[in-house]
Amino acid sequence: MKFPVDDTTLSAWTSLLNLTEEQTAATLEEIEQTLRVGYVHRPTELRHLSFEKLTAEMDIDELALMFLVIGLRQAGHPEAANAVEIRGLVARLEAKPPSD
């Protein structure tokens, strides 16, 4: 899968979490599998779009959050990953809907 981020950014994220190559690969694999589960359950309005098309337009902030949460778990910090995940969910719930 091609993620909507360049190699320099991915390398920086990997370094920040101090992940090994194997942990980075496992993190990216888990992200892809998570996205594929979401793709299977996508809304009817998006049924005509391919997995590649939907993920190519993925918001980089969403990818960064997924990488952080899964990467923290890979690095052996599940409590920190849970805390980040909960804060992300709360922020999403508290976010104002986009104005039309």
C-alpha positions in Angstrom: 0.0 0.0 0.0 1.2 3.5 -0.8 0.7 5.8 2.2 0.1 9.5 1.6 3.4 10.5 3.2 6.9 10.8 1.9 9.8 8.6 3.1 11.4 11.5 5.0 8.3 12.0 7.1 7.9 8.3 7.7 11.6 8.1 8.7 11.1 11.0 11.2 8.1 9.4 12.8 10.0 6.1 13.1 13.0 7.9 14.7 10.7 9.8 17.1 9.3 6.5 18.4 12.7 4.8 18.2 11.2 1.9 16.2 13.2 -0.8 14.6 12.7 -1.7 10.9 10.6 -4.7 11.9 8.5 -2.5 14.2 8.0 0.0 11.5 7.0 -2.6 9.0 4.6 -4.2 11.6 3.1 -0.7 12.3 2.5 0.0 8.6 1.0 -3.5 8.1 -1.4 -3.0 11.0 -2.4 0.4 9.7 -3.2 -1.2 6.3 -5.2 -4.0 7.8 -7.2 -1.5 9.9 -7.9 0.6 6.8 -9.0 -2.6 4.9 -11.5 -3.5 7.6 -12.9 0.1 7.4 -13.0 -0.2 3.6 -15.1 -3.4 3.8 -17.6 -1.5 6.0 -17.6 1.7 4.0 -20.8 3.6 3.5 -22.9 2.9 0.4 -22.0 6.3 -1.1 -18.4 5.2 -1.3 -19.0 1.6 -2.6 -17.9 2.7 -6.1 -14.4 3.8 -5.0 -11.5 1.4 -4.8 -9.4 0.9 -1.7 -6.5 2.6 -3.4 -8.6 5.7 -4.3 -9.9 6.1 -0.8 -6.6 5.6 0.9 -4.8 7.9 -1.5 -6.9 10.8 -0.3 -6.4 9.9 3.4 -5.7 12.9 5.6 -2.1 12.9 6.7 -3.1 13.9 10.3 -5.2 10.7 10.5 -2.3 8.7 9.3 0.0 10.4 11.8 -2.3 9.6 14.6 -2.6 5.9 13.5 1.1 5.6 13.2 1.6 7.2 16.7 -0.9 4.9 18.4 0.2 1.7 16.7 3.8 2.6 16.8 3.6 3.2 20.6 2.1 -0.2 21.0 4.9 -1.8 18.8 7.5 0.0 21.0 6.0 -1.5 24.1 4.1 1.5 25.4 0.4 0.4 25.3 -0.7 2.8 28.1 0.6 5.8 26.2 -1.0 4.5 23.0 -4.3 4.1 24.8 -4.0 7.7 26.2 -3.3 9.1 22.8 -6.1 7.2 21.2 -8.6 8.3 23.8 -7.5 12.0 23.5 -7.9 11.6 19.7 -11.4 10.3 20.0 -12.4 13.0 22.5 -11.0 15.7 20.2 -12.9 14.2 17.3 -16.2 14.2 19.2 -15.6 17.8 20.4 -14.7 19.1 17.0 -17.1 21.4 15.3 -18.7 20.1 12.2 -17.5 21.7 9.0 -19.7 24.6 7.9 -21.3 24.4 4.5 
